[in-house]
């Protein structure tokens, strides 16, 4: 039923002007396959935001395993940091061609999930370090939240996948980052 609704919306070009062109050659069984199996492996032939579902699946399993393993140790924050560093080191080694290993593009988001586990762990601990921020006066919270909202809107709104020449410091500046950082 839901796939039929997606097909109707795509047939009416509700997701963009060329949405129907992407699905014109596909059959209903292609949609069933994409909905039941392809979604969990990052298939984005007909609905691009579906790439997040495979990341959520894999990262949820990683979060579950890390939380299950690390809860018994006092130094579990070192485990969180080691996991993040290992992901970054694997990706940096593949990017700099020191090794043949590299992670898939969707797996770049794994460190953010581990950071979320660390924040949740801090929030449920006995000391609760975030209470200091909660107990600030209103005159500190308004500017702090305004800056956080501006950062969220500025960096979260970059959807340009075409400008890939701004990865390292040696590349020329991206237009988006030039505007966000005031040149």
Secondary structure, DSSP 8 states (H G I E B T S, - for coil): -HHHHHHHHHHTTTT-TTHHHHHTT--HHHHHHHHHTGGGGT--SS-GGGHHHHHHHHHHHHHHHHHHHHTT-TTHHHHHHHHHHHHHHHHHHHHTTSSS----GGGGGHHHHHHHHHHHHHHTSSS-TTHHHHTS-HHHHHHHHHHHHHHHHHHHT----S--S-SSTTS---HHHHHHTT-
